[in-house]
């Protein structure tokens, strides 16, 4: 699913719900939704969806196995046992249910049933020739059951595939340093496998190491074979990393290739954002229009179309696009703020107010409040501007933010001719500035103390 790959859980859920509206009697559609919920960590919804699968198609083996894994992960062992037994009855020749039963009885300290379950899955493995532990581990990873998948992998000899699965499981459990250790073990085997670099990029991305993520993703692109190609997630995340690091032309070139390999809303939107950052508004609008063609309901694309229209001074088109963005629930505070600030730059202060107020609902930051206050002041709505700034000041604890808000409040008070208020705010700002200096001095003295302790120990 494109949205899930793009880390857009809201629109991914919307996609699945739209599918359910059309195919609500199809067990596989419900099963796909259940798997999505498990990957999203929404285990309650996943269980409901899996129960719906069984209501539509009793004996659905994959749903029974998923319910077994879900309850086993939650420690609800009696429920897990019920579903594992049902899965065993649904497919008597399958070894998987017996393996999960073995895990379950191990957790229950039921040695008799554990030995029986182990004997059964080994017997069935010998008949089918199934690589049970690896196959089950991969299936559990696909359901985001990382810890349970790791139990499967313990029985496997260390290999590239096993280490990659272990790394993937660690990533699901947020054990990122362990994941890195597994990936380094693969790299030590001198294997130029693009999956290793791709997963290394994901680990560094999750750790906030954008420079390391960029390097790993670039190597994944370089190692990619013609048959396998570059994955959509690598394209999207590397493009995002380029954008964060201000490498907009690199992002443009990457997204051009991505649009050839994966022509979809996400890649065309990424290309449009790169063109916008480079000041190429006509090309940006063309890219956003193509993204809109792939997903007419996406509010972010409509927002970018509104912004590029404003940049080209086509206000009427911008208003129509922004109406569509609101209709489809645009919640991106950064994009809403950009639209509001652009209206201010154009001197259209009334139109700036609405996107900035919406941005404020999702981001109470100083920059948004300052822009909204400016739009209100320009409309001579000084009391409203004061309220916006004062509410931010009341909620703020950071000295730097408080100083900025106090400076803006002083401007409003001056514009309103409130000299006493100007003086009072000025005194308050002097107090905050003094606190900021004291905090900085205290931090400096603490650093010096730490250095002296280290020197004494040496």
C-alpha positions in Angstrom: 0.0 0.0 0.0 1.5 3.3 -1.1 0.3 5.3 1.9 1.6 2.8 4.4 5.0 2.8 2.6 5.0 6.6 2.8 4.4 6.4 6.6 0.9 8.0 6.1 -1.2 6.0 8.5 -4.2 8.3 8.2 -4.6 8.0 4.5 -3.7 4.3 4.6 -6.6 3.7 7.0 -8.8 5.7 4.7 -7.8 3.5 1.7 -8.7 0.3 3.6 -12.0 1.7 4.9 -13.0 2.7 1.3 -12.2 -0.8 0.2 -14.4 -2.2 3.0 -17.3 0.0 1.9 -17.2 -1.5 -1.5 -16.3 -5.1 -0.5 -17.7 -5.5 3.0 -18.6 -9.2 2.4 -15.2 -10.2 1.1 -13.1 -12.0 3.8 -9.8 -11.2 2.1 -10.6 -7.4 2.2 -11.2 -7.7 5.9 -8.0 -9.8 6.3 -6.0 -7.1 4.5 -7.4 -4.5 6.8 -6.6 -6.6 9.9 -3.0 -7.0 8.7 -2.8 -3.2 8.3 -4.1 -2.7 11.8 -1.6 -5.1 13.2 1.3 -3.3 11.4 -0.1 0.0 12.7 -0.2 -1.4 16.3 -4.0 -1.2 16.5 -4.4 -4.7 17.9 -8.0 -4.1 19.1 -9.2 -3.2 15.7 -7.1 -6.0 14.2 -8.8 -8.5 16.4 -12.3 -7.2 15.4 -11.4 -7.4 11.7 -10.0 -10.9 12.1 -13.2 -12.0 13.8 -15.1 -10.5 10.9 -13.0 -12.6 8.5 -14.0 -15.8 10.5 -17.7 -14.7 10.5 -17.6 -14.5 6.7 -15.4 -17.5 6.1 -15.1 -19.9 9.1 -11.8 -21.8 9.1 -9.8 -19.0 7.4 -6.4 -20.4 8.3 -4.4 -17.2 8.0 -6.9 -15.3 10.2 -6.8 -18.1 12.8 -3.0 -18.0 12.8 -3.0 -14.2 13.1 -5.3 -14.3 16.0 -3.1 -16.9 17.7 -0.1 -14.7 17.2 -1.9 -11.7 18.4 -3.1 -13.3 21.7 0.2 -15.0 22.2 2.0 -11.6 22.0 -0.5 -10.1 24.4 0.0 -12.9 26.9 -3.6 -14.1 26.5 -2.6 -17.7 26.4 -6.0 -19.4 26.7 -7.4 -17.4 23.8 -4.2 -18.1 21.8 -4.7 -21.9 22.5 -8.3 -21.8 21.2 -7.4 -20.2 17.9 -4.3 -22.4 17.4 -6.4 -25.5 17.9 -8.9 -24.2 15.4 -6.1 -23.4 12.9 -4.8 -27.0 13.4 -8.3 -28.4 12.6 -8.7 -26.1 9.6 -5.4 -27.4 8.0 -4.4 -30.7 9.7 -1.2 -31.1 7.6 0.1 -27.6 8.5 3.0 -27.4 10.9 2.6 -23.7 11.8 -0.2 -24.2 14.4 1.9 -26.8 16.2 4.9 -24.4 16.3 2.8 -21.6 17.9 1.3 -24.1 20.3 4.9 -25.1 21.3 5.6 -21.4 22.1 2.4 -21.2 24.0 3.0 -24.3 26.1 6.6 -23.1 26.8 5.1 -19.9 28.2 2.7 -22.0 30.2 5.5 -24.2 31.6 3.4 -27.2 30.3 6.2 -29.6 29.4 4.0 -32.5 28.4 2.1 -30.5 25.8 5.3 -28.7 24.7 7.0 -32.0 23.9 3.9 -33.2 22.0 3.7 -30.0 20.0 7.4 -30.1 19.1 7.0 -33.8 18.0 4.1 -32.9 15.8 5.6 -29.9 14.0 8.8 -31.8 13.4 6.9 -34.8 12.0 4.9 -32.5 9.6 8.1 -30.6 8.6 9.7 -33.9 7.6 6.7 -34.8 5.4 6.4 -31.5 3.7 10.0 -30.4 3.6 8.8 -27.0 4.8 11.4 -24.5 6.1 9.0 -23.8 9.0 11.0 -21.5 11.3 12.0 -19.1 8.5 8.6 -19.2 6.8 6.7 -18.6 10.1 9.2 -15.9 11.1 8.6 -13.9 7.8 4.8 -14.2 8.2 5.0 -12.9 11.8 7.3 -10.0 10.7 4.6 -9.1 8.1 2.2 -8.8 11.0 4.7 -6.7 13.0 5.1 -9.5 15.6 8.8 -8.8 16.0 9.4 -10.6 19.3 7.5 -13.7 18.2 9.4 -13.8 14.9 12.7 -13.7 16.8 11.7 -16.9 18.7 11.3 -18.6 15.3 14.7 -17.4 14.1 16.5 -18.8 17.2 16.2 -22.3 15.7 17.8 -21.2 12.4 21.6 -21.2 11.7 23.0 -17.7 11.2 22.8 -16.7 7.5 22.2 -13.5 5.6 18.4 -14.1 5.4 18.2 -14.9 9.1 20.2 -11.9 10.2 18.1 -9.6 8.0 14.9 -11.0 9.6 16.4 -10.5 13.0 17.3 -7.0 12.2 13.8 -6.4 10.9 12.3 -7.8 14.1 14.5 -5.5 16.2 13.4 -2.5 14.2 9.7 -3.4 14.9 10.6 -3.6 18.6 12.5 -0.3 18.4 15.7 -2.1 19.4 17.6 -0.1 16.9 21.2 -0.7 18.2 20.5 -4.5 18.1 19.2 -4.1 14.5 22.4 -2.3 13.5 24.5 -5.1 15.1 22.7 -7.7 12.9 23.2 -5.6 9.8 26.8 -5.1 10.6 27.2 -8.9 10.9 25.7 -9.2 7.4 28.0 -6.6 6.0 31.0 -8.5 7.5 30.1 -11.4 5.2 31.1 -9.1 2.3 27.6 -9.2 0.8 26.7 -6.3 -1.4 23.0 -6.8 -0.8 20.8 -3.6 -1.4 18.5 -4.9 1.4 21.3 -4.5 3.9 21.9 -0.9 3.0 18.1 -0.2 2.7 17.5 -1.5 6.2 20.6 0.4 7.5 19.1 3.5 6.0 15.8 2.8 7.8 17.6 2.3 11.2 19.5 5.5 10.8 16.4 7.4 9.7 14.5 6.2 12.8 17.5 7.3 14.9 17.4 10.8 13.4 20.8 10.3 11.7 19.9 11.9 8.4 23.5 12.0 7.1 23.9 8.3 7.8 20.5 7.5 6.3 21.4 9.4 3.2 24.6 7.5 2.7 23.0 4.1 3.3 20.0 4.8 1.0 22.4 6.1 -1.7 24.3 2.8 -1.5 21.0 0.9 -1.7 20.2 2.7 -4.9 23.7 2.0 -6.3 23.5 -1.7 -5.4 20.0 -2.3 -6.7 19.8 -4.8 -9.5 17.8 -4.2 -12.7 15.5 -7.0 -11.8 14.7 -5.9 -8.2 15.1 -2.1 -8.7 14.9 0.5 -6.0 12.0 0.2 -3.5 9.4 2.9 -3.2 10.2 3.4 0.4 13.9 4.1 -0.4 12.8 6.6 -3.0 10.5 8.4 -0.6 12.7 8.4 2.4 15.9 9.4 0.5 13.9 12.2 -1.2 12.7 13.3 2.2 16.2 13.2 3.6 17.5 15.3 0.6 14.7 17.9 1.3 15.5 18.1 5.0 19.2 18.7 4.2 18.4 21.3 1.6 19.5 19.2 -1.3 16.6 20.0 -3.5 18.1 19.4 -6.9 19.2 15.9 -5.8 15.6 15.4 -4.6 14.3 16.6 -8.0 16.5 14.1 -9.9 15.6 11.2 -7.5 11.9 11.9 -7.8 12.1 12.0 -11.5 13.4 8.5 -11.5 10.9 7.5 -8.9 8.0 8.8 -11.0 9.2 6.6 -13.8 9.4 3.5 -11.6 6.4 4.2 -9.3 4.1 6.7 -10.9 1.8 7.5 -7.9 0.6 10.3 -5.7 3.6 10.1 -3.3 6.3 10.3 -6.0 4.7 13.1 -8.0 4.0 15.1 -4.8 7.7 14.7 -3.8 8.7 15.9 -7.2 6.4 18.9 -6.9 7.9 19.9 -3.5 11.4 19.7 -4.9 10.4 21.9 -7.8 8.7 24.3 -5.4 11.9 24.5 -3.2 13.9 25.3 -6.4 11.5 28.1 -7.3 10.2 26.3 -10.4 6.6 27.0 -9.9 5.2 26.0 -13.3 6.9 22.6 -13.1 5.8 22.2 -9.5 2.2 22.9 -10.4 2.4 20.3 -13.2 3.8 17.7 -10.7 1.1 18.4 -8.1 -1.6 18.2 -10.8 -0.3 14.7 -11.7 -0.3 13.8 -8.0 -3.9 15.0 -7.8 -4.8 12.9 -10.8 -3.6 9.8 -8.9 -5.4 10.7 -5.7 -8.1 13.4 -6.1 -9.1 13.2 -2.4 -5.7 13.9 -0.9 -5.8 17.2 1.0 -2.0 17.8 1.0 -1.9 17.8 -2.8 -4.7 20.3 -2.9 -2.9 22.4 -0.4 0.3 22.5 -2.5 -1.8 23.3 -5.6 -3.2 26.3 -3.6 0.3 27.4 -2.6 1.8 27.1 -6.1 -1.2 29.1 -7.5 -0.6 31.9 -5.0 3.1 31.9 -6.0 2.0 32.5 -9.6 -0.6 35.2 -8.4 -3.6 33.1 -9.5 -5.7 33.8 -6.4 -9.0 32.5 -7.7 -7.5 29.1 -8.5 -5.8 29.1 -5.1 -9.1 29.7 -3.3 -10.7 26.8 -5.2 -7.8 24.5 -4.4 -7.8 25.5 -0.7 -11.5 24.9 -0.4 -10.9 21.3 -1.6 -8.0 21.0 0.8 -10.3 22.0 3.7 -13.1 19.8 2.5 -10.7 16.8 2.6 -9.4 17.8 6.1 -5.9 19.3 5.5 -4.0 19.0 8.8 -0.4 19.7 7.8 0.5 22.7 10.0 3.7 23.5 8.0 1.8 23.7 4.7 -1.1 25.7 6.2 1.4 28.1 7.7 3.2 28.5 4.3 -0.2 29.3 2.7 -1.0 31.8 5.4 2.4 33.5 5.2 2.1 33.7 1.4 -1.2 35.5 1.7 0.4 38.0 4.2 3.3 38.6 1.7 0.7 39.3 -1.0 -1.1 41.8 1.4 -4.3 39.6 1.5 -4.5 39.5 5.3 -8.1 38.4 5.6 -7.4 35.2 3.6 -4.3 34.6 5.6 -6.3 34.3 8.8 -8.1 31.0 8.1 -5.1 28.8 7.2 -3.1 30.2 10.1 -5.9 29.5 12.6 -6.1 25.9 11.2 -2.3 25.6 11.5 -2.5 26.7 15.1 -4.9 23.8 15.9 -2.1 21.4 15.1 1.0 23.4 16.0 0.9 26.0 18.8 4.4 27.2 17.9 5.6 30.8 18.1 6.1 31.2 14.4 2.5 30.4 13.6 1.2 32.6 16.4 3.3 35.5 15.3 2.1 35.2 11.6 -1.5 35.0 12.7 -1.1 38.0 15.0 0.5 40.0 12.1 -2.5 39.1 9.9 -4.9 40.3 12.6 -3.0 43.5 13.3 -3.1 44.4 9.6 -6.8 44.0 9.8 -6.9 46.3 12.9 -8.1 43.5 15.0 -5.7 44.2 17.9 -7.6 42.5 20.7 -7.7 39.2 18.7 -4.0 39.5 18.0 -3.3 40.1 21.7 -5.4 37.0 22.7 -3.5 34.8 20.2 -0.1 35.9 21.6 -1.1 35.9 25.2 -2.5 32.4 25.1 0.8 31.3 23.6 2.7 33.1 26.3 0.6 31.5 29.1 1.3 28.0 27.7 5.0 28.6 26.9 7.8 27.5 29.2 10.9 28.1 26.9 12.5 31.5 27.6 13.3 32.1 23.9 9.7 31.6 22.9 8.4 33.7 25.8 10.8 36.6 24.7 9.5 36.4 21.1 5.9 36.4 22.2 6.5 39.3 24.6 8.2 41.3 21.8 5.1 40.7 19.6 2.8 41.7 22.4 4.7 44.9 22.9 4.2 45.7 19.2 0.5 45.2 19.5 0.3 47.3 22.7 2.2 50.1 20.9 -0.2 49.9 18.0 -3.1 50.2 20.4 -1.6 53.1 22.3 -1.4 51.2 25.6 1.7 52.8 27.1 1.3 51.3 30.5 1.0 47.9 29.0 4.1 48.5 26.9 6.1 49.3 30.1 4.6 46.2 32.0 5.5 43.9 29.1 9.0 45.4 28.9 9.6 44.7 32.5 8.3 41.1 32.2 10.6 40.6 29.2 13.6 41.9 31.2 12.8 39.3 33.9 12.6 36.5 31.3 15.9 37.6 29.7 17.6 37.6 33.1 16.3 34.0 33.7 17.6 32.9 30.3 21.0 34.3 31.1 21.0 32.6 34.6 20.0 29.3 33.0 22.8 29.6 30.4 25.4 30.5 33.1 24.2 27.5 35.2 24.6 25.1 32.3 28.1 26.5 31.5 29.2 26.1 35.2 27.8 22.5 35.2 29.8 21.7 32.0 33.0 23.1 33.6 32.3 21.1 36.8 32.0 17.9 34.7 35.3 18.7 32.9 37.1 19.3 36.2 35.7 15.9 37.6 37.0 14.1 34.6 40.4 15.8 34.9 40.7 14.9 38.6 39.8 11.2 37.9 42.5 11.1 35.2 
